[in-house]
């Protein structure tokens, strides 16, 4: 099963359905002229890449109920049973994507081998991009995203979701970077030997000494630190240590939905000094406090039906982060194909223009919408690359071990 993404959403994989052939969609559909806000949204997404921080398509392919792990069978040229295919990517004007190469951090995966499963997921993601050279392009730099967009392609970089994949090895971290990993979520739902997770016990008070060395080595490589899924203590420690901007690839504002996976205002207020970006996600249980409260109430005591969660509430999170951290520190990370319940109006990858149009209706300028859509995360990525170029001239690859740094027997 995919994973437990919150206390509110249980993993469930959609059964594959008959795939109907669709005609190839144009990469840049023309803008509807009747709605000024939508016209602005389309202008933004046509001139500047929308770079989403988190899409779980590789795991969706791995867990397909009919042809698991079969990249050839899961044909993006057709309507897929999930949330991502080319027709919908074109309608959504998606210009760039961090493909999550997620692996579960629970003990059953440990028995199979975290690094082994991570390699398999990287293989799936790379094969997906190689299969469609006319649409997809594997990129490893911020400029690579922009160049792919200029060619009419969707640039794709790999994001490792969960530091358990490195199995406490900085050598493994470097190997995954060399394979294309450009961010790593320090934890998933399980606290590691060196970092506390948001939805598990806080055993370390944040990062251990080895955990801080992981951060330093990621800075030296140019791999973005992703602080979605980690505890506030880990967030704070990472911000204390890092020399490069951080991202939250798929998180919302805790002030609006009080769940452990969201970002507290105290952390949001530190982002301007760091240059980091919170990429707002479309998980219903991270978006609506009414849904949080309803789900936490015992079923026998609930009144009324399950609260609806709407696109406007996702826009509220974006606006809260803008007010608290600034417009340079917010982006979008939908978590499509990693969620089973969706926000009304944001059901799949075709819906991004609706969100941009809603913010245009609220008075966002064209310049600020471009920052939100992709400009902010590409600026953070470019800065991480600059930091790495500097650090590599003065710092060799770290040979530190968790046994030595954390005084483990």
Secondary structure as GFF3:
##gff-version 3
##sequence-region A 1 409
A	DSSP	alpha_helix	36	47	.	.	.	ID=ss1
A	DSSP	beta_strand	50	55	.	.	.	ID=ss2
A	DSSP	alpha_helix	57	62	.	.	.	ID=ss3
A	DSSP	alpha_helix	86	91	.	.	.	ID=ss4
A	DSSP	beta_strand	94	100	.	.	.	ID=ss5
A	DSSP	alpha_helix	107	112	.	.	.	ID=ss6
A	DSSP	alpha_helix	114	131	.	.	.	ID=ss7
A	DSSP	beta_strand	136	138	.	.	.	ID=ss8
A	DSSP	alpha_helix	142	150	.	.	.	ID=ss9
A	DSSP	beta_strand	154	161	.	.	.	ID=ss10
A	DSSP	three_ten_helix	163	166	.	.	.	ID=ss11
A	DSSP	alpha_helix	170	178	.	.	.	ID=ss12
A	DSSP	beta_strand	181	185	.	.	.	ID=ss13
A	DSSP	alpha_helix	209	221	.	.	.	ID=ss14
A	DSSP	beta_strand	224	226	.	.	.	ID=ss15
A	DSSP	alpha_helix	232	241	.	.	.	ID=ss16
A	DSSP	beta_strand	246	248	.	.	.	ID=ss17
A	DSSP	alpha_helix	265	268	.	.	.	ID=ss18
A	DSSP	alpha_helix	271	274	.	.	.	ID=ss19
A	DSSP	beta_strand	277	280	.	.	.	ID=ss20
A	DSSP	three_ten_helix	284	286	.	.	.	ID=ss21
A	DSSP	alpha_helix	289	296	.	.	.	ID=ss22
A	DSSP	three_ten_helix	299	301	.	.	.	ID=ss23
A	DSSP	alpha_helix	311	325	.	.	.	ID=ss24
A	DSSP	three_ten_helix	327	329	.	.	.	ID=ss25
A	DSSP	beta_strand	330	332	.	.	.	ID=ss26
A	DSSP	alpha_helix	352	361	.	.	.	ID=ss27
A	DSSP	alpha_helix	366	370	.	.	.	ID=ss28
A	DSSP	pi_helix	371	375	.	.	.	ID=ss29
A	DSSP	alpha_helix	376	391	.	.	.	ID=ss30
A	DSSP	alpha_helix	402	405	.	.	.	ID=ss31
###
